[in-house]
Amino acid sequence: MSSLRSAPWFDRVIRAFVLASVWLCAALRVPLARATCERPNIVWLIADDQRWDDYSFMGHPWIRTPNLDRLAAQSLVFERGYVPTSLCRPSLASLITGLYPHQHGITGNDPAENRRDPAARQRLVDRFLKNPRLPAILQEYGYLSFQSGKWWEGHYSNGGFTHGMTHGDVTRGGRHGDVGLRIGRRTMQPVFDFIDMAVAGGKPFFLWFAPMMPHLPHNPPDRFLARYRAQGHPLPLARYYAMCEWWDETCGELLDYLDKKGLTENTIVFYVCDNGWVQRLDSAGGPFGGPRGKRSAYDGGVRTPIMIRWPGHVKPRRDKDSLASSLDFVPTVLAALGISGAHDYPGIDLLDPDAVASRDAVFGEIYLHDIVDLDDPTQSLLYRWVVTSEWKYIEPTSLAKGEFGPASPMLARIRIDPDETINVARLFPEVVRRLHARLRAVWHTEQRDRSGRDR
């Protein structure tokens, strides 16, 4: 066989085959990955604690996000994107597994039994390891992958990443991701070095880029803070606005590096935020901000713009009506790469127009911060919710106290009441019954809601 490969005619055949494959992909307008040609790189930009409309491209009157504005102009933008839950660890676990929290088991940030007990925390990681993880799937197809930024699940390899920054050492930076949290705020070099390594090795890559931004601490550089202070905003608000712009600059540095390396055309960029945020003007909100934001069932906690950029394959446009979910990221990536049968995911391929058009609802669930029972998510469940083109229905459980959602079942006409301030459940009982049935179809629990009705 070695003598065969050394033959000049063998090399000419191989080159001709490669050229023919590339020509066929172009002629048929089939994505290269789907035709088993060159596989694209995948980059996920993951914001942390930012409300869905706190971007200039989403209409915010003060916050400047020029780099994300540019990305939006180059992307398919789903303005009505959602995450299934509004707390960072379970939201990120859903993002990388493609599963609801009640499926992957990570319903909160910490174990209720003893949040600082290493053995208890390891049980959460062990539960996480039972799930499919996108980097592990991609590794089977020759991808290198890199974890940077926030990562709760111990060592980066637990996510299936081939490379990364987080080693699960809480003494080196806390449970959010130890040294991985340096990315964005202190340096971009580890990400750039990984990209260079993958390119030098001729490998496609997946990048998890999740700086803890604009998350607390709100300590932006003066060059950003001064702008918002000059506009007359109170200091806590100015700091948050400046953090949003700092996050934007960090995204711009990464996108510019892809341009510099000639990788933009063959890289699919996804954008999402792990959960929303409402900035208070005092310190009473603590690490969760103001009401109706982080941890809540309202859109201020669970809504996010979702963007996908893939030059030559995805036509840039703004979709103001279709519903998208972070649960769609994994199936969308796998479909783009022509990988089938990896798992039975609840999400859809966001690049399939028929799948997007046929979707009429997205769903989510809100839990206690601390996980009561790894094997029974209902023990921590506060709310379930469903949103359609017209309605948002939020259903509390007996554990809900009205702090992160309504005290009784709530129906909002989301199109004309985007802040969910008017409960019209009594006016539209048939809509409530229909949406309650939709929630049961997604996940039938034995827990009872606030009205005593079997859920």
Secondary structure as GFF3:
##gff-version 3
##sequence-region A 1 455
A	DSSP	alpha_helix	2	5	.	.	.	ID=ss1
A	DSSP	alpha_helix	8	28	.	.	.	ID=ss2
A	DSSP	beta_strand	41	47	.	.	.	ID=ss3
A	DSSP	three_ten_helix	56	58	.	.	.	ID=ss4
A	DSSP	alpha_helix	66	73	.	.	.	ID=ss5
A	DSSP	beta_strand	76	82	.	.	.	ID=ss6
A	DSSP	alpha_helix	88	97	.	.	.	ID=ss7
A	DSSP	alpha_helix	101	104	.	.	.	ID=ss8
A	DSSP	beta_strand	110	111	.	.	.	ID=ss9
A	DSSP	alpha_helix	118	128	.	.	.	ID=ss10
A	DSSP	alpha_helix	134	139	.	.	.	ID=ss11
A	DSSP	beta_strand	144	149	.	.	.	ID=ss12
A	DSSP	three_ten_helix	156	159	.	.	.	ID=ss13
A	DSSP	beta_strand	163	164	.	.	.	ID=ss14
A	DSSP	three_ten_helix	170	172	.	.	.	ID=ss15
A	DSSP	three_ten_helix	178	182	.	.	.	ID=ss16
A	DSSP	alpha_helix	189	200	.	.	.	ID=ss17
A	DSSP	beta_strand	205	210	.	.	.	ID=ss18
A	DSSP	alpha_helix	222	230	.	.	.	ID=ss19
A	DSSP	alpha_helix	235	260	.	.	.	ID=ss20
A	DSSP	three_ten_helix	264	266	.	.	.	ID=ss21
A	DSSP	beta_strand	267	273	.	.	.	ID=ss22
A	DSSP	three_ten_helix	286	288	.	.	.	ID=ss23
A	DSSP	alpha_helix	299	302	.	.	.	ID=ss24
A	DSSP	beta_strand	303	309	.	.	.	ID=ss25
A	DSSP	beta_strand	317	325	.	.	.	ID=ss26
A	DSSP	three_ten_helix	326	328	.	.	.	ID=ss27
A	DSSP	alpha_helix	329	336	.	.	.	ID=ss28
A	DSSP	alpha_helix	353	358	.	.	.	ID=ss29
A	DSSP	beta_strand	362	367	.	.	.	ID=ss30
A	DSSP	beta_strand	370	371	.	.	.	ID=ss31
A	DSSP	three_ten_helix	377	379	.	.	.	ID=ss32
A	DSSP	beta_strand	381	387	.	.	.	ID=ss33
A	DSSP	beta_strand	391	396	.	.	.	ID=ss34
A	DSSP	beta_strand	410	413	.	.	.	ID=ss35
A	DSSP	alpha_helix	429	442	.	.	.	ID=ss36
###
